[in-house]
Amino acid sequence: MRLLVALVALFAVAHAQETRLIVWGLSLGEEQQGLAAQIKEFERRNPDIKVQLLSMGAGRMNPQKLMTAIVGKAPPDVIFQDRFTIGDWASRSAFRALDDLIERDKHLKEGVRQDDYYPACWNEAVYKGKVYAVPAGTDDRALLYNRAIFREVGLDPDRPPRTWDELLEYGKKLTKRNKNGQLERIGFIPNFGNSWLYLYSWQNEGEFMSPDGRTCTINNPQTREALEFMVRVYKELGGINEIDKFQSGFLGREQDPFFVGKVAMKIDGDWVLNGIARYAPDLDFAAAPPPVPTDRYHQRGRFAGKDRFITWNGGFSYAIPAGSRNVEAAWKFVKWMAGVESALISSEAQAAYYRTKGRMYVPRFSANMRVNEAVYAQYMPKDPKFRQVVQTYIDLLPVARFRPVTFVGQRLWDEHVRAFDQAVHLVKSPEAALAESQSKVQRELDKVYSRESNPIIEWRPVLISLGLLGLFLTAYLVSRWRSHRLPRMAKQEAYYGYAFVSPWLIGFLAFTAGPMIASLMLSFCDYDVLHPARWVGLNNYALLLTEDYEFLSKAFYNAFYLAVIGIPLNMATGLAIAMLLNTGVSGMTGYRTAYYMPAIVPTIAAAVLWGWALSGDPSRGLINAAWQATLTEWFGWTPPGWFSVPEWAKPGLIVMGLWGAGGGMILWLAGLQGIPQHLYEAAEIDGASKAEVFRRITLPMLSPYVFFNLIMGTIGALQEFDRIYVLGGGQGGSGPVDSMLVPVMYLFSNAFTYFKMGYASALAWIIFAIILALTLIQFKLAPRWVHYEAEKRG
C-alpha cells in the first residue's frame, strides 16, 4: 500500500513539473512519419516537455480560431503559420518578436542565424525590422512539362519554352480537341498550378507595394503588361469559360491532369514531386525555369545568365503567439524543428516509411541552406529524371521573390486575384481592374495610418448608461404591472408565467438583444478585435453606399436573382410534388418519404454533392455527361459550365435548390389536405375545368401558404451563405467574377478574413433593414391577395 502511495506521489510530482507545449498547425498521420520522429526525439531529449499537436487547418491557420484564442488569452505556445501572413498578424501584436531570443542563442550550435537562411525566406518573416517567425520549409516554382507530349507534336523535349512568346506558341501546339471541338488536352493554363499574377508581374519587374509599405503600386505598367499577357493566353487557347469548364473536371492524386496528360505544361511548386513519385513515377517529364518576357530573356547586363529568370518563394514558419505561457519551451521546440539534426531524423524516418510502400522519397526544401545541404547530400533522388527536376528547383531558390510583408497582405492577395478574375473574364480591362484593386488596398492602408486621429471609445460609460436604461425600463414595467388590480389568483399565475418565461427572456437579452446592441454600436466604429474600437461615425455606412457600392449592389443583385427566380420555381416544384402526392395511390407514404429525404441532407453535404454533379467537365459531372450524350449529339449544344463560369453559377444554385423542394412539399401537402372537399364538389357540379378549379379554388385557399413561403424564401435568399461558402471556394470565395457574391458572404469575409468588425456590423444592419422593409411591404400587400377560410365564411 505504501509503495502504491509513493508511486502515485512520484507520478503526480512528475506531471506537476511537466510542461505541456501546445502547437497549432501541425498534425500527425500515417504519411507524417518524419514529423512523428522529430516530435518523439524532441520529447526524449526534453522529458519535462510534452508536445500536443492540434491541426487547426494544418499550416493555413483558420484566422477565426487563432484570433479567438488570442483574444480569450488562451493562445497556443507555437504556431506553424504561412509566412505570407506573418506581417499581418505581427501588425496586430498577435505574435511575439523573436529578436531577443535569436540574439541570445545565436552562438549556440542549435542557434538560429540569419546567414543560414535564403534571403527571401528570412525577409518574409520580418516586419518593421523585427523577426516574428523562424522560417521552416520553403518552396519555389518551376515550369514542369511532359516530354512525351512534346515529342508527339514535334517539339524538342530538351528545348522547353524560355520566353512568354514561346510559352504561348508551345501552348497552342500542345492543345488538342475532340471531334466535338471540346478540349481534350491543353498545352498551358496561366493560372493552373501555382503561379498567379504575382509571378508574371515579378518576371516583368513589376511591384505591388512601395519600399516603405505605405503605398499600393499594383497598377503599374509592368503588372498591366503581365496581366495582358495572361488575358492573351486565355483568349488564344479557347477563352476563359471553355478553359474553366475543362479545368472544373480536374481531379487529384493519380488522376492529376498533369499526370494523365490533360495538361502538357504547368508552373508549379516543388511539392508536386512526391505526388509524381507516388502516382506517376514513369511520367516522362522535366523542369525548367518559368518563362520570362521576351525582352527580359534577351536583355544583357544584370539579367544575363540565370538571373534573367525569376521564381516565387513561399512556405511556412514557426511563430510564438503573444501571451504564450511557455516561451522558453516554445523556443526550444522552434530551434529543434528548424535545425539540421532534426531535419535528418525526419528525412530518415520518412524515407524508411516510403521504402516500405515501394515509393521514392523526394525531400522537401528547407528555408535553411545548411539543412538543404545536409539532407540532399544523403537523400537526393537517384533517378536522373527526378535529380534534374530537384536541381532546377534548388538553382532557382537564390533568385526567388516573396509576397510583400504588410498588414494588408491578405487584402492585397485577394484584390490581385479579383483583378485577374475580372480581366481574364473580359469584365474590365487589365488597367481598370488593377486600378480598382489598388484603390481598395490603398484605402485600407490609409485607414490604418490615419487610425490615431479617431477617438477611442470608452465602453464603461456606455455600458453604465445601458444598464441604467435597462433598470429604468424594468422598473417602469414593474410599476405598470403593479398598477393593474388583479385578483390574487391572477397575480400568482402571472408570477409563475414570468418565472417560466424568464430562461428564454434572459437568453434573448444575453445572446440576441445584447449582441445586436453591440453590433449597432460597433457599426459606428473602426474595430479589428485586438485593438480598441475607435469612433468613425457614419463612415462605415458611407463607404458601403459610395466606394463599395459596386460590391454591395452586386451582392444584393445576386441575392435578388436567387429570390426572384429561385423562390417561384421552388414553390412551384414543391406544390407540383405535393399535388402528385395528394392522391390515393398505394404506397404513398414511401413516396412522400423519398421526396422529403433530400430536405434533411445537411447543406454542406448537399453543396459538395451538387458541386460534383454540376461539374463543368462532362467526364466528371453527371448532368453534363447526360447533356453531352443527348443534346450535344443531337443539336451540337455545348454543356454549360455551371459553377465554373459566371453565366451559369446562379442557375446552378437554383437547380440545386430545387432538389430540396421536398421540404416545402410538406407544407403544401398540409395546405391541400386542409381545403374543404365540398368546394371541389361544388365546382365539379358547376362543370368547372381542372385549370379553373386550380385557379379559383386551390390557389386562393393556398394563399396563406404562398405568403409564408414567400416571406421565408425572401429572408433565406438574403441570408444565403453555406452553399456559397462551399461552392465559391471557401473563405472569401464568391465564384468566378463574384457571380455568387451575396450579402452575408461579403459580411463574413470583411468580419472574419479582414477583421473589419465595425464595417461588417454596418453591413449587417443594412441587410437587416432591407429584410425588415421587404417583410413589412409583403405584410402590407398581403390583405389584397391572401385569403383565409375564416374570412370566406364571414
C-alpha positions in Angstrom: 0.0 0.0 0.0 2.8 2.4 0.9 4.6 1.5 -2.3 1.4 2.4 -4.3 1.1 5.7 -2.5 4.7 6.5 -3.2 4.3 5.7 -6.9 1.2 7.9 -7.1 3.1 10.7 -5.4 6.0 10.4 -7.8 3.6 10.3 -10.8 1.9 13.5 -9.5 5.2 15.2 -9.0 6.5 14.3 -12.4 3.3 15.6 -14.1 3.3 18.7 -12.0 6.7 19.6 -13.4 5.8 18.6 -16.9 5.3 21.4 -19.4 2.5 20.8 -21.9 3.5 22.6 -25.1 0.5 23.4 -27.4 1.5 23.5 -31.1 -1.1 24.6 -33.7 -0.8 23.9 -37.4 0.8 20.5 -37.4 -0.9 17.2 -37.5 0.2 13.6 -37.3 -1.0 10.8 -39.6 0.3 7.7 -41.4 2.0 9.9 -44.0 3.7 12.1 -41.4 6.3 9.7 -40.1 9.1 12.2 -40.4 7.2 14.7 -38.2 6.4 12.0 -35.7 10.1 11.1 -35.4 11.0 14.7 -34.8 8.5 15.1 -32.1 9.4 11.8 -30.4 13.1 12.8 -30.4 12.4 16.2 -29.0 10.4 14.8 -26.1 13.1 12.2 -25.4 15.7 15.0 -25.1 13.3 17.2 -23.1 11.5 14.8 -20.8 9.9 17.7 -18.9 8.1 18.8 -22.1 5.1 17.1 -23.6 4.1 18.3 -27.1 0.5 18.4 -28.0 -0.3 19.0 -31.7 -3.6 20.5 -33.0 -4.1 20.7 -36.7 -6.4 23.8 -36.8 -6.1 23.9 -40.6 -2.6 22.4 -40.7 -0.5 25.4 -41.7 -3.1 27.6 -43.3 -4.4 28.6 -39.9 -8.1 29.3 -39.6 -7.9 33.0 -38.7 -11.1 33.0 -36.6 -9.7 30.2 -34.3 -6.4 32.0 -33.8 -8.0 35.4 -33.2 -10.4 33.8 -30.7 -7.6 32.1 -28.8 -5.5 35.3 -28.6 -8.4 37.5 -27.5 -9.5 34.8 -25.0 -6.0 34.8 -23.6 -5.6 31.1 -24.3 -3.2 31.1 -27.3 -1.1 28.1 -28.3 2.6 28.1 -27.4 3.8 27.7 -31.0 2.1 28.1 -34.3 3.1 26.7 -37.7 2.0 29.5 -39.9 2.2 30.5 -43.6 5.0 33.1 -43.8 2.9 35.2 -46.1 0.6 36.1 -43.1 3.3 36.8 -40.6 3.3 40.6 -41.2 -0.4 40.8 -41.0 -0.5 39.1 -37.6 2.5 41.0 -36.3 0.8 44.3 -37.1 -2.0 43.3 -34.7 0.5 42.5 -32.0 -0.6 38.9 -32.2 2.9 37.4 -32.4 6.0 37.8 -30.2 9.1 39.3 -31.7 11.9 36.8 -31.5 14.9 39.1 -31.9 16.0 38.8 -28.2 15.9 35.0 -28.3 17.7 34.9 -31.6 20.5 37.2 -30.3 20.8 35.4 -27.0 21.3 31.9 -28.6 23.0 32.8 -32.0 26.4 31.4 -30.8 25.0 28.1 -29.8 25.2 25.1 -32.1 21.4 25.0 -32.3 21.0 28.8 -32.6 19.1 30.5 -35.3 21.3 32.6 -37.6 20.1 34.8 -40.4 23.0 33.9 -42.6 21.9 30.3 -42.7 18.6 31.1 -44.5 17.7 32.1 -48.0 17.2 35.9 -48.0 13.7 35.7 -49.4 12.6 33.2 -46.7 14.1 35.2 -43.8 12.9 38.6 -45.0 9.3 37.3 -45.4 9.2 36.7 -41.6 10.5 40.2 -40.8 8.0 43.1 -40.1 9.2 46.6 -39.4 12.7 45.4 -38.7 11.8 42.7 -36.2 11.8 39.0 -36.7 8.4 37.4 -35.8 8.9 33.8 -37.1 11.6 31.3 -37.9 11.3 30.1 -41.5 10.8 26.3 -41.7 10.0 24.6 -45.1 10.1 26.6 -48.3 9.2 26.1 -51.9 9.6 27.8 -55.3 8.1 27.4 -58.7 9.3 26.0 -62.0 7.9 25.0 -65.3 7.1 21.3 -65.4 6.5 19.9 -68.9 5.6 16.5 -70.4 8.4 15.4 -72.7 6.3 12.6 -74.3 3.7 15.1 -75.4 6.4 17.4 -76.7 7.7 14.6 -78.9 4.1 13.8 -80.0 3.6 17.2 -81.5 7.1 17.6 -82.9 8.6 19.8 -80.2 12.2 19.2 -78.9 11.8 17.8 -75.4 15.2 19.2 -74.5 14.2 22.7 -75.5 11.4 23.9 -73.2 10.0 27.4 -73.7 12.1 30.2 -72.3 10.0 33.3 -73.1 6.4 34.3 -72.9 6.0 34.2 -76.6 7.5 30.7 -76.8 5.2 29.6 -73.9 2.1 30.7 -75.9 3.4 29.2 -79.1 4.1 25.8 -77.4 0.8 26.0 -75.6 -1.1 26.2 -78.9 0.8 23.3 -80.4 0.3 21.1 -77.4 -3.5 21.7 -77.2 -5.8 19.0 -78.5 -9.6 18.9 -79.2 -12.0 16.1 -79.7 -14.4 15.6 -82.6 -17.0 18.0 -81.0 -14.4 20.7 -80.7 -14.1 20.4 -76.9 -10.8 20.5 -75.1 -9.2 17.1 -74.7 -5.8 18.4 -73.7 -4.5 21.9 -73.1 -0.9 23.0 -73.6 -0.8 25.5 -70.8 -3.1 27.4 -68.4 -1.6 30.6 -67.0 -3.2 30.1 -63.5 -3.2 26.4 -63.2 -0.6 25.0 -60.9 0.7 27.8 -58.7 1.9 31.0 -60.5 -0.8 33.7 -60.2 -0.3 37.3 -61.3 2.4 37.8 -58.7 4.9 35.7 -60.6 4.2 37.1 -64.0 4.4 40.7 -62.6 7.8 40.0 -60.9 9.1 38.4 -64.1 8.3 41.8 -65.8 9.9 43.8 -63.0 6.6 44.8 -61.5 6.0 45.6 -57.8 2.9 45.6 -55.6 3.9 47.8 -52.8 6.3 50.8 -52.4 9.5 50.1 -50.4 8.2 51.9 -47.3 5.0 49.8 -47.4 2.7 52.9 -47.3 1.5 52.8 -51.0 0.0 50.1 -53.1 1.5 50.1 -56.6 -0.2 47.1 -58.2 -1.5 49.3 -61.1 1.9 49.8 -62.7 2.8 49.4 -66.4 4.8 46.2 -65.7 1.9 44.4 -63.9 -0.5 45.6 -66.5 1.6 44.0 -69.2 1.8 40.8 -67.2 -2.0 40.7 -66.8 -2.5 41.5 -70.5 -0.2 38.5 -71.4 -2.4 36.2 -69.2 -5.5 37.5 -70.8 -4.0 36.9 -74.2 -3.1 33.3 -73.4 -6.6 32.5 -72.2 -8.1 34.1 -75.4 -5.9 32.3 -77.8 -6.3 28.9 -76.1 -10.1 28.9 -76.2 -11.3 31.5 -73.8 -11.6 31.6 -70.0 -15.1 30.0 -69.9 -14.1 27.0 -72.0 -10.9 26.5 -70.1 -12.7 26.9 -66.7 -15.2 24.2 -67.8 -12.4 21.9 -68.8 -10.5 22.7 -65.6 -13.5 22.1 -63.4 -13.3 18.4 -64.1 -9.7 18.1 -62.9 -9.1 15.6 -60.2 -6.2 14.9 -57.8 -3.9 12.1 -56.8 -3.4 9.5 -59.6 -6.0 11.5 -61.8 -4.0 14.7 -61.6 -4.4 16.3 -65.1 -0.6 16.7 -65.5 0.0 13.1 -64.6 -2.6 11.8 -67.1 -1.7 14.1 -69.9 -4.6 16.5 -69.8 -2.2 19.4 -69.2 1.1 19.4 -71.1 2.9 22.2 -69.2 2.3 24.0 -65.8 4.1 26.3 -63.5 4.0 24.7 -60.1 5.8 24.2 -56.8 8.3 21.5 -55.8 5.6 20.0 -53.5 4.2 18.1 -56.5 7.3 15.9 -56.9 6.3 13.4 -54.2 2.9 13.1 -55.9 4.6 12.3 -59.2 6.9 9.8 -57.4 3.9 8.2 -55.8 1.3 8.2 -58.5 3.2 8.6 -61.8 6.8 7.5 -61.3 7.1 6.6 -65.0 6.0 10.0 -66.2 8.4 11.4 -68.8 8.8 14.9 -67.5 11.3 17.6 -66.9 11.6 21.1 -65.3 12.8 24.4 -66.5 12.8 28.0 -65.1 9.4 29.7 -65.6 9.5 31.5 -68.9 10.0 35.3 -68.8 9.1 38.2 -71.1 10.9 38.0 -74.4 12.7 41.3 -73.8 13.9 40.3 -70.4 15.3 37.0 -71.8 17.3 38.7 -74.4 18.4 41.6 -72.2 22.0 41.7 -71.2 23.6 43.1 -68.0 22.1 42.4 -64.7 19.7 39.8 -66.1 22.3 37.9 -68.0 22.5 34.1 -67.2 20.3 32.6 -64.6 19.4 35.9 -63.1 17.2 36.7 -66.1 14.8 34.1 -64.6 12.6 34.9 -61.6 10.7 32.5 -59.3 8.3 32.9 -56.4 9.2 31.7 -52.9 6.7 30.7 -50.2 6.5 28.4 -47.3 5.8 28.1 -43.6 7.4 29.2 -40.4 7.3 28.8 -36.6 5.9 31.7 -34.6 5.2 32.2 -30.9 1.9 34.0 -30.3 1.7 36.9 -27.8 0.6 35.6 -24.5 2.3 32.2 -24.8 2.6 30.6 -21.3 5.7 28.6 -22.1 8.0 30.8 -24.2 11.3 29.0 -23.3 9.9 25.6 -24.1 8.4 27.0 -27.3 11.7 28.5 -28.3 13.4 25.1 -27.7 10.9 23.4 -29.9 11.3 26.0 -32.7 15.1 25.7 -32.7 14.9 22.0 -32.8 12.4 21.8 -35.6 14.4 24.3 -37.7 17.8 22.6 -37.1 19.9 20.2 -39.2 19.8 17.3 -36.9 16.1 17.4 -36.6 15.7 17.5 -40.4 18.0 14.5 -40.9 15.9 12.5 -38.4 12.8 13.5 -40.2 14.2 12.5 -43.6 15.4 9.1 -42.4 12.0 8.3 -40.9 10.1 9.4 -43.9 12.4 7.7 -46.4 12.1 4.5 -44.4 8.4 4.7 -44.4 8.3 5.3 -48.2 10.6 2.3 -48.7 8.0 0.1 -47.0 5.5 1.4 -49.5 7.8 0.9 -52.5 7.9 4.7 -53.2 10.7 7.1 -54.0 11.4 9.7 -51.4 11.9 13.3 -52.6 12.8 15.6 -49.6 11.0 18.9 -49.3 13.1 22.1 -49.3 14.0 23.9 -46.1 14.4 27.6 -45.8 17.7 26.8 -44.0 20.5 26.4 -46.6 22.6 24.2 -44.2 19.6 21.9 -43.8 19.2 21.5 -47.5 22.9 20.8 -48.0 22.9 18.1 -45.3 19.6 16.5 -46.4 20.2 16.4 -50.1 23.8 15.1 -49.6 22.1 11.9 -48.3 18.7 11.8 -49.9 18.9 13.3 -53.4 16.8 11.1 -55.7 18.9 8.5 -57.6 16.5 8.6 -60.6 18.2 11.1 -63.1 14.9 12.5 -64.2 14.0 13.5 -60.6 17.5 14.7 -59.9 17.3 17.1 -62.8 14.0 18.5 -61.6 15.1 18.8 -58.0 18.3 20.6 -59.1 16.3 23.0 -61.2 14.2 24.0 -58.2 17.4 24.3 -56.0 19.1 26.5 -58.5 16.1 28.8 -58.6 15.9 29.4 -54.8 18.5 32.2 -54.7 16.5 34.2 -57.3 13.2 33.9 -55.6 10.8 36.7 -54.8 8.3 36.8 -52.0 5.0 38.5 -51.4 5.1 41.9 -49.7 5.3 41.8 -45.9 2.4 44.1 -45.0 -0.6 44.2 -42.7 -2.8 44.3 -45.8 -1.2 41.2 -47.2 -4.4 39.2 -47.3 -6.4 42.1 -48.9 -3.6 42.7 -51.4 -3.7 39.0 -52.3 -7.5 38.9 -52.7 -7.6 42.1 -54.8 -4.8 40.8 -57.1 -6.9 37.6 -57.6 -10.0 39.7 -58.2 -8.2 41.9 -60.8 -7.0 38.8 -62.6 -10.5 37.3 -62.5 -12.2 40.4 -63.9 -9.5 40.9 -66.6 -9.5 37.3 -68.0 -13.3 37.2 -68.0 -13.2 40.4 -70.0 -15.4 42.2 -67.5 -12.8 45.0 -67.2 -9.6 45.9 -68.9 -6.4 45.0 -67.1 -5.8 48.6 -66.3 -9.3 49.2 -64.9 -9.2 46.0 -62.9 -5.8 46.8 -61.4 -6.8 50.4 -60.7 -9.9 49.3 -58.7 -7.8 46.8 -56.7 -5.1 49.4 -56.0 -7.7 51.8 -54.8 -9.2 49.3 -52.3 -5.9 48.3 -50.9 -4.7 51.9 -50.6 -7.9 52.7 -48.7 -7.1 50.1 -46.1 -3.5 51.4 -45.8 -4.7 55.0 -45.4 -7.3 53.9 -42.8 -4.7 52.2 -40.6 -2.2 55.1 -40.9 -4.9 57.6 -40.0 -6.4 55.5 -37.3 -4.8 57.5 -34.5 -6.9 60.6 -35.5 -10.1 58.8 -34.4 -11.0 58.8 -30.7 -11.0 55.6 -28.7 -14.4 54.5 -27.4 -14.7 54.4 -23.7 -17.0 51.5 -23.1 -17.6 51.9 -19.3 -19.8 54.9 -19.6 -21.7 53.3 -22.4 -22.3 50.1 -20.5 -23.3 52.0 -17.4 -25.8 54.1 -19.4 -27.3 50.9 -21.0 -27.5 49.3 -17.6 -29.3 52.3 -16.1 -31.7 52.4 -19.1 -32.4 48.7 -18.6 -33.1 49.2 -14.9 -35.4 52.2 -15.7 -37.4 50.1 -18.2 -37.6 47.2 -15.8 -38.8 49.5 -13.0 -41.3 51.1 -15.4 -42.8 47.8 -16.5 -43.0 46.5 -12.9 -44.8 49.7 -11.8 -47.2 49.4 -14.7 -47.9 45.8 -13.9 -48.5 46.6 -10.2 -50.9 49.4 -11.1 -53.3 46.8 -12.5 -55.6 45.5 -9.9 -55.6 41.8 -10.4 -57.1 39.1 -8.3 -54.7 37.2 -6.1 -55.1 34.0 -8.3 -54.3 36.0 -11.4 -51.2 37.6 -9.8 -50.0 34.2 -8.8 -50.5 32.8 -12.3 -48.6 35.9 -13.7 -45.7 35.2 -11.3 -45.5 31.6 -12.5 -45.8 32.7 -16.1 -42.9 35.2 -15.8 -40.9 32.5 -13.9 -41.3 30.0 -16.7 -40.6 32.6 -19.5 -37.5 34.0 -17.7 -35.0 31.5 -19.1 -35.9 32.4 -22.6 -36.1 36.1 -21.7 -32.7 36.1 -20.1 -31.2 34.1 -23.0 -32.8 36.5 -25.5 -31.3 39.5 -23.7 -27.9 38.0 -23.2 -27.4 36.2 -26.6 -29.6 38.1 -29.0 -30.5 41.6 -27.9 -27.1 42.2 -26.3 -25.1 41.2 -29.4 -27.5 43.2 -31.6 -26.9 46.4 -29.5 -23.2 45.8 -29.5 -23.3 45.3 -33.3 -25.2 48.6 -33.7 -22.6 50.5 -31.7 -19.7 48.8 -33.4 -21.2 49.8 -36.8 -20.1 53.4 -36.0 -16.6 52.3 -35.1 -13.3 51.1 -36.6 -12.7 47.8 -34.8 -10.4 44.9 -35.5 -10.9 42.9 -32.3 -7.3 43.2 -31.0 -7.2 47.0 -30.9 -9.5 49.3 -29.1 -12.6 50.4 -31.0 -12.4 53.9 -32.4 -15.3 56.2 -33.3 -15.8 56.9 -37.0 -19.4 58.0 -37.0 -21.3 57.2 -40.3 -18.1 56.5 -42.2 -18.7 52.7 -42.5 -22.2 53.3 -43.9 -20.9 56.0 -46.2 -18.2 53.6 -47.6 -20.8 50.9 -48.2 -23.0 53.2 -50.1 -20.3 55.0 -52.1 -16.9 53.5 -52.7 -18.1 49.9 -52.1 -21.4 50.4 -53.8 -20.4 48.2 -56.8 -19.7 45.3 -54.5 -22.8 45.8 -52.4 -25.1 46.2 -55.4 -23.6 43.1 -57.0 -24.1 41.1 -53.8 -27.8 42.2 -53.5 -28.4 41.7 -57.2 -27.2 38.1 -56.8 -29.4 37.6 -53.8 -32.5 39.1 -55.5 -31.8 37.0 -58.6 -31.9 33.9 -56.4 -35.1 35.2 -54.8 -37.0 36.3 -57.9 -36.2 33.2 -60.0 -35.5 30.6 -57.3 -38.4 31.2 -55.0 -41.2 30.9 -57.6 -39.5 27.8 -59.1 -39.0 26.2 -55.7 -42.6 26.9 -54.7 -44.0 25.6 -58.0 -41.9 22.5 -57.7 -42.9 21.8 -54.1 -46.6 22.4 -55.0 -46.4 20.1 -58.0 -44.9 17.3 -55.9 -47.5 17.9 -53.2 -50.4 17.6 -55.7 -48.9 14.4 -57.0 -48.6 13.0 -53.5 -52.1 14.1 -52.5 -53.7 11.2 -54.4 -54.9 7.8 -53.1 -52.2 5.7 -54.8 -51.0 2.7 -52.7 -47.5 3.1 -51.1 -47.9 6.9 -50.9 -46.1 7.0 -47.5 -43.0 5.7 -49.1 -43.2 8.2 -52.0 -43.6 11.1 -49.5 -40.6 9.9 -47.5 -38.5 9.6 -50.7 -39.3 13.2 -51.8 -38.7 14.6 -48.4 -35.3 12.9 -47.8 -33.2 15.5 -49.7 -34.6 18.2 -47.4 -32.9 16.7 -44.4 -29.5 16.3 -46.0 -27.0 18.8 -44.4 -26.5 21.9 -46.6 -22.7 21.4 -46.7 -23.1 17.7 -47.8 -25.6 18.7 -50.5 -23.3 21.5 -51.8 -20.4 19.1 -52.1 -22.7 16.6 -53.9 -24.0 19.1 -56.3 -20.5 20.5 -56.9 -19.7 17.1 -58.3 -22.9 16.6 -60.2 -22.8 20.1 -61.8 -19.1 20.0 -62.7 -18.5 21.7 -66.0 -16.4 18.8 -67.3 -18.6 16.0 -68.8 -16.1 13.4 -67.7 -16.8 14.3 -64.1 -20.2 16.0 -63.9 -23.2 13.6 -64.2 -25.6 16.2 -65.5 -23.1 17.5 -68.2 -22.3 13.9 -69.1 -26.0 13.3 -69.8 -26.2 16.6 -71.6 -23.3 15.7 -73.9 -24.7 12.3 -74.6 -28.0 13.8 -75.7 -28.3 17.5 -76.5 -24.7 17.8 -77.7 -25.0 14.7 -80.0 -28.4 15.8 -81.3 -28.1 19.6 -81.6 -24.4 20.4 -81.0 -25.2 22.3 -77.8 -22.2 22.6 -75.6 -22.8 21.6 -71.9 -22.9 24.6 -69.5 -20.1 25.3 -67.2 -22.3 25.7 -64.1 -20.3 26.9 -61.1 -17.1 27.3 -63.1 -18.4 30.1 -65.3 -20.2 33.3 -64.3 -23.3 32.9 -66.6 -24.3 29.5 -65.1 -23.2 29.9 -61.4 -26.5 31.3 -60.1 -28.7 29.0 -62.3 -26.6 26.1 -60.8 -27.6 27.3 -57.3 -31.3 27.4 -58.3 -31.1 23.9 -59.8 -29.5 22.7 -56.6 -32.3 24.4 -54.5 -35.0 22.5 -56.5 -33.5 19.3 -55.2 -34.6 20.2 -51.7 -38.2 21.2 -52.7 -39.5 18.2 -50.7 -39.1 20.3 -47.5 -41.7 22.8 -48.8 -43.8 19.9 -50.2 -44.8 19.0 -46.6 -46.4 22.5 -46.1 -48.1 22.4 -49.5 -49.4 18.9 -48.7 -50.8 20.1 -45.4 -52.5 23.0 -47.2 -54.0 20.8 -49.9 -55.4 18.4 -47.3 -56.9 21.4 -45.4 -59.0 22.6 -48.3 -62.7 21.7 -47.7 -63.7 18.9 -50.1 -67.2 20.4 -50.7 -65.6 23.3 -52.7 -64.3 20.8 -55.2 -67.6 19.0 -55.3 -69.5 22.3 -56.0 -67.0 23.2 -58.8 -67.5 19.7 -60.4 -71.3 20.2 -60.3 -70.9 23.6 -62.0 -68.7 22.0 -64.7 -65.5 23.8 -63.9 -62.4 22.6 -65.7 -59.3 21.4 -63.8 -57.5 24.6 -64.7 -60.4 26.7 -63.4 -60.6 24.6 -60.2 -56.9 25.2 -59.6 -57.0 28.9 -60.3 -60.3 29.7 -58.4 -60.2 27.2 -55.5 -56.8 25.6 -54.9 -54.6 28.7 -55.3 -56.8 31.1 -53.3 -57.2 28.5 -50.5 -53.4 28.0 -50.5 -52.6 31.8 -50.5 -51.6 31.7 -46.8 -49.0 29.1 -47.6 -47.8 31.1 -50.6 -47.5 34.1 -48.4 -45.5 32.1 -45.8 -43.1 30.6 -48.3 -42.6 34.0 -50.0 -41.7 35.6 -46.7 -39.3 32.8 -45.6 -37.9 32.4 -49.1 -37.0 36.1 -49.3 -35.3 36.1 -45.9 -33.5 32.9 -46.9 -32.2 34.3 -50.2 -30.9 37.4 -48.4 -29.2 35.3 -45.8 -27.7 32.8 -48.3 -24.3 31.7 -47.1 -23.4 28.0 -46.6 -23.7 26.9 -50.2 -21.7 29.9 -51.4 -19.0 29.2 -48.8 -18.6 25.6 -50.2 -19.1 26.2 -53.9 -17.5 29.6 -54.1 -14.1 28.5 -52.9 -14.3 28.8 -49.1 -13.4 31.8 -47.0 -13.9 34.9 -49.0 -14.7 32.9 -52.2 -17.7 34.0 -54.3 -17.3 32.2 -57.6 -15.9 33.5 -60.9 -16.2 37.3 -61.3 -18.1 37.4 -58.0 -21.0 35.7 -59.7 -22.1 34.1 -56.4 -21.2 37.0 -54.1 -24.1 37.5 -51.7 -24.5 40.0 -48.8 -23.8 37.5 -45.9 -20.7 36.2 -47.7 -19.4 39.7 -48.2 -20.2 40.4 -44.5 -18.3 37.2 -43.5 -15.2 38.0 -45.5 -15.0 41.5 -44.0 -15.6 40.3 -40.5 -13.5 37.1 -40.3 -10.9 37.5 -43.1 -10.0 41.2 -42.8 -11.4 41.6 -39.2 -13.2 44.8 -40.1 -15.8 44.2 -37.4 -17.2 47.7 -37.5 -17.6 47.7 -41.2 -19.2 44.2 -41.1 -21.6 45.4 -38.4 -22.8 48.3 -40.6 -23.4 45.8 -43.4 -25.3 43.6 -41.1 -27.6 46.4 -40.2 -28.2 47.3 -43.8 -29.1 43.7 -44.5 -31.4 43.7 -41.5 -33.1 47.0 -42.7 -33.7 45.6 -46.2 -35.1 42.3 -44.9 -37.4 44.2 -42.5 -38.6 46.6 -45.2 -39.3 43.8 -47.6 -41.2 41.8 -45.0 -43.3 44.8 -44.0 -44.1 45.5 -47.6 -45.3 41.9 -48.1 -47.4 42.1 -44.9 -48.9 45.4 -46.1 -49.8 43.9 -49.5 -51.0 40.5 -48.1 -54.6 41.5 -47.5 -55.1 42.1 -51.2 -54.4 38.6 -52.2 -54.1 36.3 -49.2 -57.4 34.6 -48.3 -58.2 32.8 -45.1 -61.0 30.3 -44.7 -62.5 32.3 -41.7 -62.8 35.4 -43.9 -64.6 33.4 -46.6 -67.1 32.1 -44.1 -67.7 35.7 -42.9 
